[in-house]
Amino acid sequence: MMLAQTTTTGEALQIGLWVIAATAVLQALGAAMGIAKFFINRAEKRQVMISPEVVGRPDFDAHVSENRHQHENLFSKLGGMERGINGYLNSELKTLREERREDTRALHQEINDVARKVSGLEAANALQNQRLAEINAKLDRVIERQGQKRESLNAA
């Protein structure tokens, strides 16, 4: 509170400018450090040349043959793994196809059973409708006869 009361507007402006200047200097230093790191850590193209004296060493041929042997081993391992994976995937696909066929057969069987039951219900429904029509016709004849009997009794 004392500091705020003793400083004037001019002094506060001067302090603010010093703070801004210090911040700008720090940012400039950070940018300069980033650029320096970029150039220091920049990878240079490197070319590896085998000198004739290395090729002439007696263990060079041993290294070449060992390297070739390791490559052959790696390729054979990769080939074996590929064949094993292919065989496994093929057997899995075959199993899945067989399961799908069995599921399809079971589903078709269930659909056929439902279709038979529905057709049986349709036949039973048609037969009941036929019988209801016959009963309705008989009832109409009975009602007509009773109506004729009443008329003949009323006329007599």
TORVODREN-842926 format. One record per residue: residue number from 0; x, y, z of N, C-alpha, C, O in turn. Coordinates in Angstrom, 3 decimals. Example, Ala and Ser with C-alpha at 12.3 -4.5 7.8 and 13.67 -1.06 7.14 Angstrom:
BEGIN
0 / 13.190 / -5.690 / 7.800 / 12.300 / -4.500 / 7.800 / 13.200 / -3.300 / 7.800 / 14.236 / -3.319 / 8.465
1 / 12.850 / -2.250 / 7.080 / 13.670 / -1.060 / 7.140 / 12.900 / 0.030 / 7.870 / 13.409 / 1.138 / 8.039
// end
This chain:
BEGIN
0 / 0.824 / -1.175 / 0.000 / 0.000 / 0.000 / 0.000 / 0.876 / 1.249 / 0.000 / 0.549 / 2.249 / -0.638
1 / 1.965 / 1.181 / 0.705 / 2.875 / 2.323 / 0.781 / 3.515 / 2.582 / -0.576 / 3.680 / 3.732 / -0.983
2 / 3.877 / 1.500 / -1.280 / 4.533 / 1.648 / -2.566 / 3.590 / 2.300 / -3.564 / 4.007 / 3.146 / -4.355
3 / 2.339 / 1.917 / -3.532 / 1.365 / 2.479 / -4.459 / 1.137 / 3.956 / -4.169 / 0.882 / 4.731 / -5.091
4 / 1.221 / 4.343 / -2.954 / 0.982 / 5.744 / -2.602 / 2.184 / 6.615 / -2.945 / 2.022 / 7.790 / -3.275
5 / 3.399 / 6.050 / -2.870 / 4.586 / 6.878 / -3.066 / 4.968 / 7.008 / -4.523 / 5.653 / 7.963 / -4.889
6 / 4.544 / 6.067 / -5.378 / 4.918 / 6.159 / -6.784 / 3.941 / 7.047 / -7.528 / 2.753 / 7.110 / -7.211
7 / 4.465 / 7.718 / -8.506 / 3.614 / 8.568 / -9.330 / 3.301 / 7.830 / -10.617 / 3.789 / 6.723 / -10.843
8 / 2.503 / 8.434 / -11.443 / 2.104 / 7.814 / -12.706 / 3.309 / 7.661 / -13.618 / 3.422 / 6.652 / -14.313
9 / 4.181 / 8.598 / -13.635 / 5.381 / 8.529 / -14.471 / 6.286 / 7.398 / -14.049 / 6.833 / 6.677 / -14.883
10 / 6.440 / 7.245 / -12.738 / 7.287 / 6.168 / -12.237 / 6.665 / 4.803 / -12.542 / 7.380 / 3.862 / -12.886
11 / 5.362 / 4.691 / -12.420 / 4.673 / 3.431 / -12.710 / 4.821 / 3.085 / -14.187 / 5.009 / 1.920 / -14.536
12 / 4.739 / 4.079 / -15.044 / 4.908 / 3.856 / -16.471 / 6.333 / 3.399 / -16.777 / 6.541 / 2.519 / -17.613
13 / 7.287 / 3.982 / -16.118 / 8.682 / 3.606 / -16.325 / 8.935 / 2.173 / -15.851 / 9.663 / 1.432 / -16.513
14 / 8.355 / 1.772 / -14.730 / 8.500 / 0.388 / -14.217 / 7.855 / -0.589 / -15.197 / 8.409 / -1.652 / -15.477
15 / 6.690 / -0.227 / -15.710 / 6.009 / -1.086 / -16.677 / 6.829 / -1.283 / -17.942 / 6.895 / -2.388 / -18.480
16 / 7.453 / -0.213 / -18.415 / 8.288 / -0.316 / -19.612 / 9.494 / -1.211 / -19.360 / 9.875 / -2.000 / -20.225
17 / 10.106 / -1.090 / -18.158 / 11.235 / -1.966 / -17.824 / 10.801 / -3.434 / -17.788 / 11.550 / -4.305 / -18.231
18 / 9.623 / -3.716 / -17.276 / 9.125 / -5.106 / -17.217 / 8.895 / -5.626 / -18.632 / 9.255 / -6.763 / -18.936
19 / 8.309 / -4.819 / -19.489 / 8.067 / -5.228 / -20.880 / 9.393 / -5.456 / -21.598 / 9.537 / -6.423 / -22.346
20 / 10.365 / -4.567 / -21.371 / 11.670 / -4.713 / -22.011 / 12.364 / -5.987 / -21.543 / 12.964 / -6.695 / -22.352
21 / 12.290 / -6.286 / -20.255 / 12.916 / -7.501 / -19.720 / 12.253 / -8.741 / -20.321 / 12.939 / -9.710 / -20.647
22 / 10.943 / -8.721 / -20.469 / 10.219 / -9.850 / -21.070 / 10.646 / -10.034 / -22.520 / 10.850 / -11.162 / -22.969
23 / 10.784 / -8.929 / -23.255 / 11.199 / -9.011 / -24.659 / 12.605 / -9.569 / -24.769 / 12.881 / -10.367 / -25.664
24 / 13.507 / -9.162 / -23.871 / 14.874 / -9.674 / -23.896 / 14.881 / -11.171 / -23.613 / 15.609 / -11.919 / -24.267
25 / 14.086 / -11.615 / -22.656 / 14.015 / -13.051 / -22.344 / 13.468 / -13.847 / -23.520 / 13.959 / -14.937 / -23.814
26 / 12.456 / -13.313 / -24.194 / 11.907 / -14.011 / -25.360 / 12.937 / -14.081 / -26.481 / 13.050 / -15.109 / -27.149
27 / 13.679 / -13.018 / -26.695 / 14.707 / -13.009 / -27.726 / 15.799 / -14.025 / -27.405 / 16.279 / -14.720 / -28.301
28 / 16.196 / -14.116 / -26.136 / 17.194 / -15.105 / -25.732 / 16.680 / -16.535 / -25.959 / 17.426 / -17.404 / -26.410
29 / 15.409 / -16.765 / -25.644 / 14.823 / -18.097 / -25.857 / 14.805 / -18.458 / -27.326 / 15.110 / -19.594 / -27.689
30 / 14.448 / -17.499 / -28.185 / 14.433 / -17.764 / -29.625 / 15.845 / -18.032 / -30.135 / 16.058 / -18.937 / -30.941
31 / 16.810 / -17.241 / -29.663 / 18.196 / -17.440 / -30.078 / 18.699 / -18.807 / -29.649 / 19.419 / -19.461 / -30.404
32 / 18.338 / -19.251 / -28.456 / 18.741 / -20.582 / -27.969 / 18.113 / -21.675 / -28.840 / 18.767 / -22.669 / -29.156
33 / 16.852 / -21.491 / -29.225 / 16.182 / -22.479 / -30.078 / 16.858 / -22.593 / -31.425 / 17.053 / -23.698 / -31.932
34 / 17.225 / -21.447 / -32.019 / 17.912 / -21.458 / -33.315 / 19.288 / -22.102 / -33.174 / 19.701 / -22.876 / -34.038
35 / 19.996 / -21.791 / -32.101 / 21.315 / -22.378 / -31.876 / 21.216 / -23.887 / -31.724 / 22.034 / -24.619 / -32.280
36 / 20.219 / -24.364 / -30.976 / 20.046 / -25.815 / -30.805 / 19.750 / -26.476 / -32.142 / 20.229 / -27.578 / -32.410
37 / 18.961 / -25.807 / -32.988 / 18.628 / -26.370 / -34.288 / 19.893 / -26.592 / -35.109 / 20.076 / -27.658 / -35.697
38 / 20.766 / -25.586 / -35.150 / 21.969 / -25.713 / -35.960 / 22.999 / -26.641 / -35.329 / 23.768 / -27.283 / -36.043
39 / 23.025 / -26.721 / -34.017 / 23.987 / -27.596 / -33.351 / 23.596 / -29.061 / -33.540 / 24.449 / -29.906 / -33.808
40 / 22.299 / -29.359 / -33.398 / 21.834 / -30.744 / -33.454 / 21.463 / -31.194 / -34.863 / 20.974 / -32.310 / -35.039
41 / 21.684 / -30.360 / -35.857 / 21.309 / -30.713 / -37.218 / 22.156 / -31.900 / -37.688 / 23.380 / -31.912 / -37.561
42 / 21.462 / -32.884 / -38.229 / 22.158 / -34.087 / -38.675 / 22.825 / -33.818 / -40.015 / 22.225 / -33.246 / -40.925
43 / 24.026 / -34.225 / -40.108 / 24.751 / -34.071 / -41.351 / 24.689 / -35.386 / -42.109 / 24.592 / -36.456 / -41.509
44 / 24.745 / -35.301 / -43.425 / 24.746 / -36.515 / -44.222 / 26.070 / -37.222 / -43.989 / 27.146 / -36.627 / -44.055
45 / 25.951 / -38.479 / -43.721 / 27.143 / -39.267 / -43.494 / 27.165 / -40.391 / -44.507 / 26.159 / -41.061 / -44.740
46 / 28.281 / -40.579 / -45.082 / 28.441 / -41.679 / -46.009 / 29.463 / -42.640 / -45.426 / 30.535 / -42.254 / -44.960
47 / 29.089 / -43.884 / -45.472 / 29.986 / -44.903 / -44.949 / 30.635 / -45.589 / -46.135 / 29.960 / -46.131 / -47.010
48 / 31.914 / -45.557 / -46.145 / 32.662 / -46.193 / -47.215 / 33.558 / -47.254 / -46.564 / 34.207 / -47.013 / -45.547
49 / 33.566 / -48.383 / -47.162 / 34.422 / -49.449 / -46.649 / 35.794 / -49.253 / -47.282 / 35.961 / -49.257 / -48.502
50 / 36.727 / -49.087 / -46.427 / 38.079 / -48.851 / -46.937 / 38.698 / -50.174 / -47.385 / 38.332 / -51.237 / -46.885
51 / 39.610 / -50.103 / -48.302 / 40.239 / -51.332 / -48.807 / 40.969 / -52.114 / -47.727 / 41.079 / -53.337 / -47.816
52 / 41.465 / -51.428 / -46.716 / 42.187 / -52.161 / -45.670 / 41.240 / -52.994 / -44.809 / 41.632 / -54.036 / -44.283
53 / 39.968 / -52.528 / -44.660 / 38.991 / -53.311 / -43.895 / 38.597 / -54.543 / -44.690 / 38.449 / -55.632 / -44.136
54 / 38.427 / -54.361 / -45.994 / 38.042 / -55.493 / -46.839 / 39.155 / -56.524 / -46.868 / 38.895 / -57.722 / -46.980
55 / 40.351 / -56.078 / -46.772 / 41.490 / -56.990 / -46.828 / 41.725 / -57.745 / -45.531 / 42.508 / -58.695 / -45.500
56 / 41.055 / -57.335 / -44.459 / 41.280 / -58.030 / -43.173 / 40.738 / -59.442 / -43.255 / 39.746 / -59.678 / -43.944
57 / 41.359 / -60.378 / -42.577 / 40.922 / -61.778 / -42.681 / 39.564 / -62.029 / -42.035 / 38.860 / -62.947 / -42.457
58 / 39.171 / -61.255 / -41.035 / 37.877 / -61.516 / -40.381 / 36.713 / -60.882 / -41.140 / 35.561 / -61.114 / -40.770
59 / 36.967 / -60.082 / -42.197 / 35.896 / -59.456 / -42.973 / 35.045 / -60.513 / -43.658 / 33.817 / -60.432 / -43.630
60 / 35.672 / -61.490 / -44.264 / 34.919 / -62.562 / -44.931 / 34.103 / -63.351 / -43.924 / 32.991 / -63.789 / -44.222
61 / 34.655 / -63.533 / -42.732 / 33.909 / -64.243 / -41.685 / 32.669 / -63.436 / -41.292 / 31.599 / -64.007 / -41.084
62 / 32.810 / -62.109 / -41.190 / 31.663 / -61.254 / -40.861 / 30.610 / -61.302 / -41.973 / 29.412 / -61.356 / -41.696
63 / 31.055 / -61.282 / -43.209 / 30.130 / -61.332 / -44.340 / 29.370 / -62.650 / -44.340 / 28.152 / -62.662 / -44.516
64 / 30.075 / -63.761 / -44.144 / 29.402 / -65.064 / -44.143 / 28.472 / -65.201 / -42.940 / 27.392 / -65.781 / -43.059
65 / 28.878 / -64.674 / -41.782 / 28.013 / -64.723 / -40.598 / 26.760 / -63.876 / -40.821 / 25.654 / -64.269 / -40.453
66 / 26.958 / -62.707 / -41.433 / 25.820 / -61.842 / -41.739 / 24.869 / -62.541 / -42.703 / 23.654 / -62.506 / -42.509
67 / 25.407 / -63.169 / -43.734 / 24.580 / -63.892 / -44.697 / 23.840 / -65.034 / -44.005 / 22.662 / -65.270 / -44.272
68 / 24.532 / -65.734 / -43.122 / 23.915 / -66.844 / -42.389 / 22.772 / -66.341 / -41.497 / 21.711 / -66.963 / -41.431
69 / 22.993 / -65.221 / -40.817 / 21.935 / -64.649 / -39.964 / 20.734 / -64.223 / -40.800 / 19.591 / -64.428 / -40.391
70 / 20.981 / -63.640 / -41.952 / 19.874 / -63.249 / -42.831 / 19.085 / -64.474 / -43.291 / 17.854 / -64.454 / -43.295
71 / 19.779 / -65.524 / -43.671 / 19.098 / -66.747 / -44.089 / 18.254 / -67.315 / -42.954 / 17.119 / -67.741 / -43.166
72 / 18.821 / -67.317 / -41.735 / 18.056 / -67.804 / -40.576 / 16.807 / -66.960 / -40.340 / 15.724 / -67.488 / -40.089
73 / 16.975 / -65.640 / -40.424 / 15.821 / -64.759 / -40.221 / 14.756 / -64.995 / -41.288 / 13.567 / -65.071 / -40.979
74 / 15.184 / -65.111 / -42.540 / 14.213 / -65.334 / -43.605 / 13.514 / -66.672 / -43.450 / 12.315 / -66.774 / -43.710
75 / 14.241 / -67.699 / -43.030 / 13.598 / -69.001 / -42.835 / 12.626 / -68.956 / -41.661 / 11.554 / -69.560 / -41.718
76 / 12.997 / -68.239 / -40.591 / 12.078 / -68.103 / -39.454 / 10.818 / -67.350 / -39.868 / 9.703 / -67.738 / -39.518
77 / 11.014 / -66.263 / -40.621 / 9.857 / -65.491 / -41.088 / 8.978 / -66.329 / -42.009 / 7.751 / -66.277 / -41.923
78 / 9.607 / -67.099 / -42.888 / 8.835 / -67.965 / -43.780 / 8.056 / -69.013 / -43.002 / 6.893 / -69.284 / -43.301
79 / 8.704 / -69.603 / -41.999 / 8.012 / -70.592 / -41.170 / 6.848 / -69.977 / -40.414 / 5.773 / -70.567 / -40.317
80 / 7.077 / -68.778 / -39.878 / 5.992 / -68.104 / -39.166 / 4.854 / -67.772 / -40.116 / 3.684 / -67.925 / -39.764
81 / 5.187 / -67.319 / -41.312 / 4.155 / -66.979 / -42.291 / 3.347 / -68.210 / -42.676 / 2.120 / -68.152 / -42.760
82 / 4.038 / -69.331 / -42.912 / 3.314 / -70.559 / -43.247 / 2.437 / -71.009 / -42.085 / 1.303 / -71.445 / -42.280
83 / 2.980 / -70.896 / -40.867 / 2.192 / -71.287 / -39.697 / 0.961 / -70.416 / -39.521 / -0.130 / -70.912 / -39.240
84 / 1.145 / -69.119 / -39.690 / 0.002 / -68.206 / -39.553 / -1.010 / -68.452 / -40.657 / -2.216 / -68.451 / -40.409
85 / -0.520 / -68.664 / -41.890 / -1.438 / -68.947 / -42.996 / -2.227 / -70.222 / -42.726 / -3.437 / -70.265 / -42.948
86 / -1.550 / -71.253 / -42.252 / -2.239 / -72.503 / -41.935 / -3.272 / -72.314 / -40.839 / -4.387 / -72.826 / -40.929
87 / -2.897 / -71.577 / -39.805 / -3.829 / -71.322 / -38.700 / -5.035 / -70.527 / -39.177 / -6.174 / -70.862 / -38.854
88 / -4.782 / -69.469 / -39.950 / -5.891 / -68.650 / -40.447 / -6.794 / -69.440 / -41.385 / -8.016 / -69.296 / -41.345
89 / -6.194 / -70.270 / -42.226 / -7.003 / -71.095 / -43.131 / -7.877 / -72.065 / -42.350 / -9.046 / -72.256 / -42.685
90 / -7.316 / -72.682 / -41.306 / -8.119 / -73.615 / -40.505 / -9.232 / -72.878 / -39.761 / -10.343 / -73.392 / -39.634
91 / -8.931 / -71.671 / -39.270 / -9.965 / -70.880 / -38.600 / -11.070 / -70.501 / -39.577 / -12.253 / -70.578 / -39.246
92 / -10.678 / -70.092 / -40.781 / -11.685 / -69.743 / -41.790 / -12.540 / -70.953 / -42.148 / -13.755 / -70.838 / -42.306
93 / -11.905 / -72.101 / -42.273 / -12.651 / -73.316 / -42.592 / -13.641 / -73.639 / -41.477 / -14.793 / -73.988 / -41.739
94 / -13.185 / -73.520 / -40.235 / -14.068 / -73.774 / -39.087 / -15.237 / -72.800 / -39.085 / -16.385 / -73.195 / -38.881
95 / -14.939 / -71.532 / -39.312 / -16.006 / -70.520 / -39.325 / -17.013 / -70.773 / -40.447 / -18.218 / -70.602 / -40.260
96 / -16.512 / -71.181 / -41.610 / -17.424 / -71.480 / -42.721 / -18.313 / -72.669 / -42.392 / -19.508 / -72.651 / -42.686
97 / -17.736 / -73.704 / -41.783 / -18.533 / -74.874 / -41.406 / -19.582 / -74.496 / -40.364 / -20.728 / -74.941 / -40.441
98 / -19.193 / -73.683 / -39.400 / -20.164 / -73.243 / -38.387 / -21.279 / -72.434 / -39.033 / -22.449 / -72.587 / -38.683
99 / -20.910 / -71.568 / -39.983 / -21.925 / -70.758 / -40.668 / -22.882 / -71.652 / -41.445 / -24.091 / -71.421 / -41.438
100 / -22.347 / -72.678 / -42.121 / -23.213 / -73.601 / -42.864 / -24.157 / -74.328 / -41.915 / -25.347 / -74.462 / -42.200
101 / -23.631 / -74.798 / -40.789 / -24.480 / -75.498 / -39.824 / -25.553 / -74.565 / -39.269 / -26.713 / -74.953 / -39.132
102 / -25.160 / -73.341 / -38.953 / -26.135 / -72.376 / -38.449 / -27.195 / -72.067 / -39.503 / -28.376 / -71.932 / -39.183
103 / -26.770 / -71.957 / -40.758 / -27.718 / -71.678 / -41.837 / -28.678 / -72.840 / -42.007 / -29.880 / -72.639 / -42.183
104 / -28.145 / -74.073 / -41.954 / -29.019 / -75.250 / -42.066 / -30.031 / -75.284 / -40.926 / -31.214 / -75.540 / -41.146
105 / -29.560 / -75.024 / -39.708 / -30.466 / -75.040 / -38.558 / -31.527 / -73.958 / -38.705 / -32.700 / -74.189 / -38.412
106 / -31.116 / -72.781 / -39.158 / -32.069 / -71.683 / -39.353 / -33.088 / -72.033 / -40.434 / -34.277 / -71.757 / -40.279
107 / -32.632 / -72.634 / -41.520 / -33.566 / -73.047 / -42.574 / -34.531 / -74.108 / -42.064 / -35.715 / -74.097 / -42.403
108 / -34.019 / -75.026 / -41.246 / -34.886 / -76.072 / -40.688 / -35.969 / -75.443 / -39.817 / -37.138 / -75.819 / -39.896
109 / -35.569 / -74.483 / -38.986 / -36.551 / -73.815 / -38.127 / -37.561 / -73.036 / -38.956 / -38.753 / -73.035 / -38.648
110 / -37.090 / -72.378 / -40.003 / -38.000 / -71.632 / -40.873 / -38.968 / -72.588 / -41.563 / -40.158 / -72.293 / -41.679
111 / -38.461 / -73.734 / -42.022 / -39.327 / -74.720 / -42.669 / -40.362 / -75.260 / -41.688 / -41.520 / -75.455 / -42.055
112 / -39.950 / -75.505 / -40.437 / -40.902 / -75.974 / -39.427 / -41.999 / -74.936 / -39.190 / -43.181 / -75.273 / -39.127
113 / -41.598 / -73.686 / -39.060 / -42.585 / -72.620 / -38.861 / -43.504 / -72.525 / -40.067 / -44.710 / -72.334 / -39.913
114 / -42.941 / -72.658 / -41.281 / -43.750 / -72.579 / -42.500 / -44.776 / -73.726 / -42.537 / -45.926 / -73.518 / -42.925
115 / -44.354 / -74.934 / -42.134 / -45.289 / -76.067 / -42.092 / -46.408 / -75.808 / -41.091 / -47.576 / -76.078 / -41.371
116 / -46.053 / -75.293 / -39.944 / -47.064 / -75.018 / -38.922 / -48.032 / -73.932 / -39.393 / -49.238 / -74.029 / -39.168
117 / -47.507 / -72.914 / -40.037 / -48.365 / -71.841 / -40.543 / -49.290 / -72.374 / -41.624 / -50.474 / -72.040 / -41.647
118 / -48.757 / -73.207 / -42.525 / -49.624 / -73.759 / -43.575 / -50.677 / -74.677 / -42.970 / -51.809 / -74.724 / -43.452
119 / -50.311 / -75.412 / -41.912 / -51.303 / -76.241 / -41.219 / -52.385 / -75.385 / -40.590 / -53.566 / -75.729 / -40.640
120 / -51.980 / -74.264 / -39.994 / -52.966 / -73.353 / -39.412 / -53.852 / -72.732 / -40.489 / -55.048 / -72.540 / -40.273
121 / -53.277 / -72.420 / -41.636 / -54.071 / -71.864 / -42.733 / -55.103 / -72.879 / -43.206 / -56.250 / -72.521 / -43.471
122 / -54.703 / -74.146 / -43.314 / -55.639 / -75.192 / -43.742 / -56.746 / -75.372 / -42.706 / -57.920 / -75.500 / -43.055
123 / -56.359 / -75.382 / -41.419 / -57.364 / -75.531 / -40.363 / -58.316 / -74.339 / -40.360 / -59.521 / -74.502 / -40.167
124 / -57.778 / -73.154 / -40.572 / -58.600 / -71.943 / -40.609 / -59.573 / -71.991 / -41.789 / -60.736 / -71.615 / -41.647
125 / -59.104 / -72.452 / -42.952 / -59.972 / -72.564 / -44.126 / -61.085 / -73.576 / -43.860 / -62.234 / -73.344 / -44.234
126 / -60.751 / -74.696 / -43.216 / -61.753 / -75.715 / -42.891 / -62.779 / -75.163 / -41.904 / -63.979 / -75.393 / -42.060
127 / -62.314 / -74.439 / -40.893 / -63.251 / -73.842 / -39.937 / -64.145 / -72.803 / -40.613 / -65.336 / -72.724 / -40.314
128 / -63.592 / -72.025 / -41.501 / -64.408 / -71.052 / -42.229 / -65.472 / -71.750 / -43.075 / -66.608 / -71.285 / -43.172
129 / -65.090 / -72.863 / -43.681 / -66.042 / -73.649 / -44.465 / -67.164 / -74.164 / -43.575 / -68.341 / -74.067 / -43.925
130 / -66.794 / -74.709 / -42.430 / -67.807 / -75.242 / -41.504 / -68.703 / -74.125 / -40.969 / -69.913 / -74.299 / -40.830
131 / -68.088 / -72.972 / -40.669 / -68.896 / -71.842 / -40.202 / -69.878 / -71.393 / -41.280 / -71.011 / -71.025 / -40.969
132 / -69.460 / -71.419 / -42.527 / -70.366 / -71.050 / -43.625 / -71.512 / -72.043 / -43.722 / -72.658 / -71.653 / -43.944
133 / -71.200 / -73.352 / -43.552 / -72.258 / -74.380 / -43.589 / -73.230 / -74.188 / -42.438 / -74.445 / -74.267 / -42.623
134 / -72.682 / -73.930 / -41.224 / -73.537 / -73.719 / -40.049 / -74.397 / -72.483 / -40.255 / -75.578 / -72.480 / -39.908
135 / -73.806 / -71.429 / -40.821 / -74.551 / -70.200 / -41.073 / -75.683 / -70.464 / -42.065 / -76.788 / -69.953 / -41.887
136 / -75.423 / -71.252 / -43.100 / -76.451 / -71.577 / -44.081 / -77.569 / -72.390 / -43.426 / -78.747 / -72.153 / -43.692
137 / -77.204 / -73.344 / -42.576 / -78.210 / -74.162 / -41.889 / -79.058 / -73.299 / -40.969 / -80.277 / -73.457 / -40.905
138 / -78.401 / -72.379 / -40.253 / -79.149 / -71.491 / -39.361 / -80.123 / -70.623 / -40.157 / -81.255 / -70.394 / -39.730
139 / -79.676 / -70.146 / -41.312 / -80.581 / -69.347 / -42.156 / -81.784 / -70.174 / -42.586 / -82.905 / -69.665 / -42.583
140 / -81.584 / -71.434 / -42.953 / -82.702 / -72.296 / -43.361 / -83.638 / -72.582 / -42.195 / -84.860 / -72.608 / -42.344
141 / -83.022 / -72.801 / -41.009 / -83.867 / -73.066 / -39.826 / -84.702 / -71.845 / -39.510 / -85.886 / -71.965 / -39.197
142 / -84.095 / -70.663 / -39.589 / -84.822 / -69.419 / -39.304 / -85.929 / -69.221 / -40.329 / -87.032 / -68.801 / -39.977
143 / -85.645 / -69.520 / -41.599 / -86.672 / -69.393 / -42.637 / -87.827 / -70.340 / -42.377 / -88.985 / -69.946 / -42.515
144 / -87.544 / -71.571 / -42.006 / -88.602 / -72.552 / -41.738 / -89.468 / -72.114 / -40.558 / -90.695 / -72.221 / -40.574
145 / -88.766 / -71.611 / -39.524 / -89.550 / -71.161 / -38.367 / -90.411 / -69.963 / -38.745 / -91.543 / -69.833 / -38.279
146 / -89.873 / -69.090 / -39.588 / -90.655 / -67.943 / -40.041 / -91.838 / -68.385 / -40.884 / -92.912 / -67.791 / -40.793
147 / -91.661 / -69.430 / -41.715 / -92.758 / -69.939 / -42.533 / -93.801 / -70.614 / -41.662 / -94.997 / -70.482 / -41.923
148 / -93.375 / -71.335 / -40.632 / -94.315 / -72.006 / -39.726 / -95.140 / -70.974 / -38.990 / -96.345 / -71.162 / -38.820
149 / -94.530 / -69.893 / -38.550 / -95.266 / -68.851 / -37.828 / -96.280 / -68.178 / -38.751 / -97.397 / -67.865 / -38.341
150 / -95.877 / -67.963 / -39.987 / -96.790 / -67.318 / -40.923 / -97.975 / -68.237 / -41.211 / -99.124 / -67.802 / -41.294
151 / -97.654 / -69.529 / -41.361 / -98.758 / -70.446 / -41.639 / -99.656 / -70.599 / -40.416 / -100.861 / -70.789 / -40.575
152 / -99.118 / -70.524 / -39.213 / -99.948 / -70.601 / -38.019 / -100.750 / -69.310 / -37.849 / -101.907 / -69.353 / -37.430
153 / -100.160 / -68.192 / -38.162 / -100.868 / -66.913 / -38.066 / -101.928 / -66.807 / -39.159 / -102.963 / -66.177 / -38.941
154 / -101.706 / -67.393 / -40.301 / -102.675 / -67.319 / -41.385 / -103.836 / -68.266 / -41.090 / -104.954 / -68.036 / -41.552
155 / -103.592 / -69.282 / -40.357 / -104.653 / -70.240 / -40.112 / -105.482 / -69.829 / -38.976 / -106.434 / -70.526 / -38.623
// end
